[in-house]
Amino acid sequence: MSNSPVPVNIADKLAQFSDLWSQKKIAQLNDYEVKLAKLKGEFVWHKHDDTDELFLVISGRLTLQLRDGDVVLGPGELFVVPQGVEHCPLADEETAILLFEPVGTPNTGDAGGVRTKAPEPLA
């Protein structure tokens, strides 16, 4: 029996979980992970000294608070937070996002703490 290539259906993957602020790995491209997360509320201020971080909003609305001003994203919009730039994600309503970043990038960057979680793979 051969394994046929199967596309990743983002809506199906989002339907598999409901926990907030918990990244779910859905694919890997070279040394980068493609992850989904559902957000609501405010995260922690942090930065990633060694990498940029891509946020793509699938549904809802995400505010990326930056020290120089906020970036507000709606569905279908993305923003790349440059490496070393302090940011704090904020979602007033439940928001689904796709993240693209190097394998092993901590979700809390340099802040650490109790909200640090490794991404969980989704089947």
C-alpha positions as a LaTeX table, in Angstrom:
\begin{tabular}{lrrr}
\hline
Residue & $x$ (\AA) & $y$ (\AA) & $z$ (\AA) \\
\hline
Met1 & 0.00 & 0.00 & 0.00 \\
Ser2 & 1.41 & 3.40 & $-0.93$ \\
Asn3 & 1.06 & 6.59 & 1.07 \\
Ser4 & $-0.59$ & 9.26 & $-1.05$ \\
Pro5 & 0.28 & 12.87 & $-0.31$ \\
Val6 & $-2.44$ & 14.52 & 1.76 \\
Pro7 & $-2.90$ & 18.27 & 2.17 \\
Val8 & $-3.21$ & 19.80 & 5.63 \\
Asn9 & $-6.71$ & 21.20 & 6.15 \\
Ile10 & $-6.36$ & 24.11 & 8.56 \\
Ala11 & $-10.07$ & 24.20 & 9.49 \\
Asp12 & $-9.98$ & 20.48 & 10.36 \\
Lys13 & $-6.88$ & 20.99 & 12.48 \\
Leu14 & $-8.45$ & 23.94 & 14.33 \\
Ala15 & $-11.52$ & 21.79 & 15.09 \\
Gln16 & $-9.29$ & 19.29 & 16.92 \\
Phe17 & $-8.52$ & 21.55 & 19.89 \\
Ser18 & $-10.02$ & 24.29 & 22.02 \\
Asp19 & $-7.30$ & 25.16 & 24.55 \\
Leu20 & $-5.99$ & 28.70 & 24.40 \\
Trp21 & $-2.34$ & 29.84 & 24.10 \\
Ser22 & $-1.21$ & 26.31 & 23.26 \\
Gln23 & 0.65 & 25.94 & 19.97 \\
Lys24 & $-0.15$ & 22.91 & 17.80 \\
Lys25 & 2.38 & 21.79 & 15.18 \\
Ile26 & 0.71 & 20.94 & 11.86 \\
Ala27 & 3.72 & 20.79 & 9.52 \\
Gln28 & 7.47 & 21.22 & 9.28 \\
Leu29 & 9.37 & 22.86 & 6.46 \\
Asn30 & 13.13 & 22.33 & 6.72 \\
Asp31 & 14.05 & 23.75 & 10.15 \\
Tyr32 & 10.76 & 25.66 & 10.53 \\
Glu33 & 7.52 & 24.64 & 12.22 \\
Val34 & 4.06 & 25.63 & 11.02 \\
Lys35 & 1.84 & 25.93 & 14.09 \\
Leu36 & $-1.74$ & 26.84 & 14.95 \\
Ala37 & $-2.97$ & 28.45 & 18.14 \\
Lys38 & $-6.17$ & 29.87 & 19.54 \\
Leu39 & $-5.79$ & 33.02 & 21.58 \\
Lys40 & $-7.96$ & 35.12 & 23.86 \\
Gly41 & $-6.76$ & 37.73 & 26.31 \\
Glu42 & $-3.24$ & 39.05 & 26.67 \\
Phe43 & $-0.02$ & 37.02 & 26.51 \\
Val44 & 3.34 & 38.16 & 27.94 \\
Trp45 & 5.77 & 40.78 & 26.67 \\
His46 & 8.73 & 38.98 & 25.12 \\
Lys47 & 11.19 & 38.96 & 22.23 \\
His48 & 13.07 & 36.41 & 20.19 \\
Asp49 & 16.74 & 37.40 & 19.91 \\
Asp50 & 17.58 & 34.90 & 17.17 \\
Thr51 & 14.57 & 34.82 & 14.85 \\
Asp52 & 11.72 & 36.68 & 13.22 \\
Glu53 & 8.19 & 35.43 & 13.97 \\
Leu54 & 5.35 & 35.28 & 11.46 \\
Phe55 & 1.73 & 35.68 & 12.64 \\
Leu56 & $-1.13$ & 34.99 & 10.20 \\
Val57 & $-4.70$ & 35.53 & 11.44 \\
Ile58 & $-7.16$ & 32.89 & 10.28 \\
Ser59 & $-10.19$ & 34.12 & 12.23 \\
Gly60 & $-10.84$ & 36.79 & 14.83 \\
Arg61 & $-8.65$ & 39.81 & 15.44 \\
Leu62 & $-5.12$ & 40.00 & 16.83 \\
Thr63 & $-3.34$ & 43.04 & 18.20 \\
Leu64 & 0.43 & 42.74 & 18.28 \\
Gln65 & 1.45 & 45.27 & 20.87 \\
Leu66 & 4.89 & 46.66 & 20.06 \\
Arg67 & 6.80 & 49.31 & 22.00 \\
Asp68 & 6.54 & 51.58 & 18.90 \\
Gly69 & 2.77 & 51.10 & 18.45 \\
Asp70 & 0.21 & 48.38 & 17.86 \\
Val71 & $-0.32$ & 46.31 & 14.71 \\
Val72 & $-3.91$ & 45.08 & 14.35 \\
Leu73 & $-4.54$ & 42.05 & 12.13 \\
Gly74 & $-7.79$ & 40.63 & 10.82 \\
Pro75 & $-8.47$ & 37.38 & 8.95 \\
Gly76 & $-6.10$ & 36.84 & 6.05 \\
Glu77 & $-3.56$ & 39.38 & 7.30 \\
Leu78 & $-0.05$ & 38.61 & 8.47 \\
Phe79 & 2.77 & 40.44 & 10.16 \\
Val80 & 6.38 & 39.48 & 10.76 \\
Val81 & 7.77 & 40.58 & 14.11 \\
Pro82 & 11.49 & 41.17 & 13.47 \\
Gln83 & 14.00 & 39.40 & 15.69 \\
Gly84 & 14.79 & 41.26 & 18.87 \\
Val85 & 11.56 & 43.32 & 18.78 \\
Glu86 & 9.59 & 43.13 & 22.01 \\
His87 & 5.93 & 42.25 & 21.47 \\
Cys88 & 2.84 & 41.10 & 23.34 \\
Pro89 & $-0.05$ & 39.41 & 21.50 \\
Leu90 & $-3.55$ & 40.47 & 22.57 \\
Ala91 & $-6.91$ & 39.10 & 21.40 \\
Asp92 & $-10.16$ & 40.61 & 22.71 \\
Glu93 & $-12.13$ & 37.78 & 21.08 \\
Glu94 & $-11.11$ & 34.19 & 20.41 \\
Thr95 & $-8.67$ & 34.35 & 17.51 \\
Ala96 & $-7.10$ & 31.56 & 15.47 \\
Ile97 & $-3.59$ & 32.13 & 14.15 \\
Leu98 & $-0.92$ & 30.36 & 12.16 \\
Leu99 & 2.69 & 30.81 & 13.27 \\
Phe100 & 5.83 & 30.13 & 11.27 \\
Glu101 & 9.11 & 30.00 & 13.15 \\
Pro102 & 12.24 & 27.87 & 13.63 \\
Val103 & 11.96 & 24.52 & 15.43 \\
Gly104 & 12.57 & 24.96 & 19.16 \\
Thr105 & 11.52 & 28.63 & 19.36 \\
Pro106 & 10.00 & 29.12 & 22.82 \\
Asn107 & 6.52 & 30.66 & 22.72 \\
Thr108 & 7.48 & 33.08 & 25.49 \\
Gly109 & 10.83 & 34.05 & 23.94 \\
Asp110 & 13.16 & 35.59 & 26.48 \\
Ala111 & 10.40 & 36.00 & 29.12 \\
Gly112 & 10.15 & 32.33 & 30.12 \\
Gly113 & 7.80 & 31.57 & 32.98 \\
Val114 & 4.70 & 29.47 & 33.56 \\
Arg115 & 3.21 & 30.17 & 30.13 \\
Thr116 & 6.15 & 28.56 & 28.31 \\
Lys117 & 4.94 & 25.45 & 26.47 \\
Ala118 & 6.42 & 23.31 & 23.71 \\
Pro119 & 4.18 & 22.88 & 20.66 \\
Glu120 & 2.07 & 19.71 & 20.59 \\
Pro121 & 1.86 & 17.80 & 17.30 \\
Leu122 & $-1.61$ & 17.31 & 15.79 \\
Ala123 & $-2.26$ & 14.11 & 13.88 \\
\hline
\end{tabular}
